[in-house]
Amino acid sequence: MKAMTVQNHTLAAGTSHATPYYIVPGGRNGPVMMIVAGIHGNETASIHSARQLVGQLQNWRLRIARGKLIIVPIANPQAYRKRNRGVPDLNRTFPKGPKRPATHPMSQAIVQLMKTYKPSWYLDLHEANGLSKHDAKVLGQTLVTNAANPVVPAARRVIQRVNSALQSPSHQFHLRLHPLSGSSRTAAARLIHAKTVTVETCWSLPFHVRKSYQIRIIKHFLREAEMV
């Protein structure tokens, strides 16, 4: 097996939106997974989780055996610098139809990255209010995808494995099935036919807990893709 390297690149290079992204090739051929965090700049646990994942790959605590992993830790650097959601909401600027363009420089750059590498798996890391265990109308502690997306069986398995290890029943994750027009998740499903999931941890939980859930879920999906 060839030595694994973590390749450092820049998305939207030469612009005020420039942000790093990382490509990690495995030792053997396999699927491509793309992980995007920080589309909303105030959802900081998702950003730190993506950064922590990069660190684990760089120091060989985690190895990609097959395929290729692409990580964009801060998709909206201007919003992250201000620690706000972003104006406009970047997750409403991705293509809303087959012939409609992305309408923001960063959504355009992310779409181009999708089209270049054509990931078969796409994870979008977010945070939300509320605990879905107690209120079906909130998105905290959920995995969200489109009803017809082929990721649904894998998402159900990931939720079962995560929930079985939780000490607090109120932290349980649930599956939500609905498209979101203009989101990166729905765009990835439409444009490149990827297995797409939005990961939503609950803002009210301690920061280190939210990070641990994000990392745990990512690793379960890497196993589902047989990449580790």
C-alpha positions, 0 to 999 in steps of 0.5 A: 500500500502506498503511503497516504498523503494529505494534499492541501489546496485552496478553494476560490484561490485569489479571491476574498473567499479563499479557503483551504480544502484537503484531498486524501487519496487512499492506497487503493481504488474506491469511492470518493467522499466529499465532506463540507463544513462551515457553510454557516459560519456560526456552526462552529462545532462542525468546522472544528470537527472537520479540522480535527478530522484533517489533523487525525489524517495528517498524523496517521491516527486515521487512514483512508484505505480505499478511494479518495476523501475531500474535506472543505472545513470552512466553506464560508470563510467570510461568515466564519470570520464574523461568526454569523450564518452568512448573508446571503444564506450560502445554503440557498445559493446552490443550483435550484434546477438542472439548468440554473447556476449557483449564485454565490462565488463559494457555492460556484466553487463548491459545485465546480469541486463536485463536478471535478471529483464526482463524489459518490458520497457527500456529507454537509456538516451543520448545527441546529436548534432543539433536540429531535428526540423531544420535538419532531419539528426541530433538526438538532440531532438529525441526519437529513436527506432527500426521500429518494436518495440512495443513502437512506439505508446507510443513514438508518444504519449509522443512526442505529449505531450512534444511538446504541452507544449514547448514554443520554436518550435525549441525544438520540439522532433521527432521520429526516427526509426532505429536499431543500432547494438551493442547498448543497445537499440537494444540489449534490444529489441532483448534479452528481447523483451522490449519496447525500446527507446533512448532519445536524447536531444540537447547538444546546449541547456542550461544544465537545459533545457536538464535536464528538458526535460529528466525528463519530458520524463521519467515521461511520459513513467512511465505514459504510463506504468501505474507505477505512 
